[in-house]
Amino acid sequence: MLSIIEKTTGILLIGILVFNLSQRKHIKHGEKKRFASLFLSFYILSLFASIKIIERFLLPELSFPIFLLICTLPVVIYRKKLFLFKTNCSSCRKRLPIKHILYHDGNKCEACNDTEK
C-alpha cells in the first residue's frame, strides 16, 4: 500500500512544483496563491518523507496514519491561507477563467474589479 502512495505523492509533488514555477510569471498579482502552492508541495513532501522513514526504519504500516495526522495538522490550521483557488467570482458568482483561478490572488471577475475601482 505504501508503494502506491509513494509513487502518487512523488508524481503529485513534481506536478505542484512545476505549477509553482509557472506562477513566477504572475508574481505581481498572484503572490498569495504561489505561496499556497509552495506550502502544499511542502505538505506532499512531508508525506513522501514519512513514507521513506517508515520504510527505512522498518516501522509497521499502521504507523502511517500517525505521520499523516502530524503532517496534516498545519494544513488544517492554515487552511484559509492555503485553499485560495476559488472557481467563482466572490461578488457576482460568475465562473472565473482558469488563468484567473490559478494565477490571480483576487477572486473577483474583471467586471467586479472595474466597478470596485
LINDAGI-V753846 format. One line per field, one symbol per residue. ss: DSSP state (H for helix, E for strand, L for the rest). A space follows every 10 residues. Layout:
ss = ???
This chain:
ss = LHHHHHHHHH HHHHHHHHHH HHHHHHLLLL HHHHHHHHHH HHHHHHHHHH HHHHHHLLLL HHHHHHHHHH HHHHHHHLHH HHLLLLLELL LLLLELLHHH HHHLLLLLLH HHHHHHL
